[in-house]
Amino acid sequence: MAPNVENILAGRRILVLEDEVIIALELQLSFADAGAQVEIAQTVEIALEVLSEAPVDAAVLDVNLGHSGTCAEVATLLLERGVPFILHSGDLVRHGELVHTINAPVIPKPAAPQELIAEIGRLLAGATADDEGRDGAAGPPVIRRNRH
Amino acid sequence: MAQTRMAVCLTDPSKPDNPIVFANRAFYRLTGYPPEEVLGHNCRFLQGPETDPASLERIREALREEEVCVTEILNYRKDGSPFWNALHLGPIYNEDSSIRYFFGSQWNVTEVHAARAAEQHALMLRRELSHRVKNMFSVISGIVTLTARHEKASWVANKINERVRALGRAYEATLHEPDEGRASLRDVARLVLDPYAPRDGDRISLDGPSIELDPNVVSVLAIALHELATNASKYGALSGSDGQVRVGWHRVEGGRIMEFIWREEGGPALAGPPRKTGMGLEIMASLLAGSKGSIEYGWHAHGLTAALRLPMATDE
């Protein structure tokens, strides 16, 4: 992970929409290590509440949320507000699935929290700098966007 | 028209309630009604409890506007059994452009409907399976991370989780044929190696015939590829910016053995075998031995080569 990513995340408010509490907790602790403050939402309703309380700087959205539906409504709101976010999804890697209809980077599950942090850092950096921010330095795994 | 196997009827809109004035034999065969219960009656006797009101509205509108209409509608035979009817209806005009008849052709598409529903159902199951399997891998990683955090052993957690995630990626390939659990070797290799292939160009090439793998082989191969890729990223062809990995495979010994070749080039030159092999390569060796397979390393100046051999099921 490039060292500046942690600086970028310091003090940021990040929404994590994830119905599996263990995954949410792992992300919360990992983002906290990077200096960010995470708001966990297990349902769409809670996510909308979090967004109405105070703005967030970025978000990680699970796509398929079991009984509470999908993240589509939250994704739409974030797109409207220009808040960068990534989809952290266990969906089929195929055309036509919901995950490919939302205009956001996809990181397929299972992924290392560091991959998500790096991608969020990249999105936040992209708000101020050119998108070419990824240097060619050693240190795989390199984060890939879903190319299918 | 009387002889065609396509069910056909004509209705006369100049008469009250637009009754059927002609129907062919196929119509009577399809619907099970005798001529006396068809002729002189409006077509609505084919409707039943599950008929979608929206498709009825489409038909009414076509009749009102004198338009051609193609729709699928659930109809019922005289004995009450339902069938999916691909209905094609439209106006027939007199020479003076006034309306003479409406024609309707009925085609039984119940089997097409069932096949489409089965396909939808299979896709839904696949989605659910994908979602559950991948979430499970994520949850397992989460538990490992949280436990290790508590035990202050995060470095062990990372080593475990890298392997869990490689397995998780590989299992995407089994979701194409979820009832069999088999996976294409190429898909497994691509999915496992994806995070190690830098964005620019083709640093990792895959070349070999189409081979379907059994689920137990998927796990072994996923871990093996992960270990080789990790090793290459730390010490081999993927550690610098120019090296390449060529991955190839084929069946040998009458198809009973799959031979898998990993060949690194353009990385740091090797002077010979390392004094000590890493834990990853040792884990891989014991997995392969446990599967009645084998691995041979070649430590060349151009880089590492590895030849994996795995027994394959030959019941195809």
Chai-1 contact restraints between the chains, C-beta under 6 A:
chainA,res_idxA,chainB,res_idxB,connection_type,confidence,min_distance_angstrom,max_distance_angstrom,comment,restraint_id
A,E20,B,N135,contact,1.0,0.0,6.0,A-B,restraint_1
A,E20,B,V139,contact,1.0,0.0,6.0,A-B,restraint_2
A,I22,B,V139,contact,1.0,0.0,6.0,A-B,restraint_3
A,I22,B,G142,contact,1.0,0.0,6.0,A-B,restraint_4
A,I23,B,S138,contact,1.0,0.0,6.0,A-B,restraint_5
A,I23,B,G142,contact,1.0,0.0,6.0,A-B,restraint_6
A,E26,B,G142,contact,1.0,0.0,6.0,A-B,restraint_7
A,E26,B,T145,contact,1.0,0.0,6.0,A-B,restraint_8
A,N64,B,H131,contact,1.0,0.0,6.0,A-B,restraint_9
A,G90,B,H131,contact,1.0,0.0,6.0,A-B,restraint_10
A,G90,B,K134,contact,1.0,0.0,6.0,A-B,restraint_11
A,G90,B,N135,contact,1.0,0.0,6.0,A-B,restraint_12
A,L92,B,R127,contact,1.0,0.0,6.0,A-B,restraint_13
A,L92,B,S130,contact,1.0,0.0,6.0,A-B,restraint_14
A,V93,B,E172,contact,1.0,0.0,6.0,A-B,restraint_15
A,K109,B,K134,contact,1.0,0.0,6.0,A-B,restraint_16
A,K109,B,S138,contact,1.0,0.0,6.0,A-B,restraint_17
A,P110,B,F137,contact,1.0,0.0,6.0,A-B,restraint_18
A,P110,B,S138,contact,1.0,0.0,6.0,A-B,restraint_19
A,P110,B,S141,contact,1.0,0.0,6.0,A-B,restraint_20
A,P110,B,R165,contact,1.0,0.0,6.0,A-B,restraint_21
A,P110,B,G168,contact,1.0,0.0,6.0,A-B,restraint_22
A,A138,B,S239,contact,1.0,0.0,6.0,A-B,restraint_23
A,P140,B,Y196,contact,1.0,0.0,6.0,A-B,restraint_24
A,P140,B,S233,contact,1.0,0.0,6.0,A-B,restraint_25
A,P141,B,P195,contact,1.0,0.0,6.0,A-B,restraint_26
A,V142,B,P198,contact,1.0,0.0,6.0,A-B,restraint_27
A,R144,B,D194,contact,1.0,0.0,6.0,A-B,restraint_28
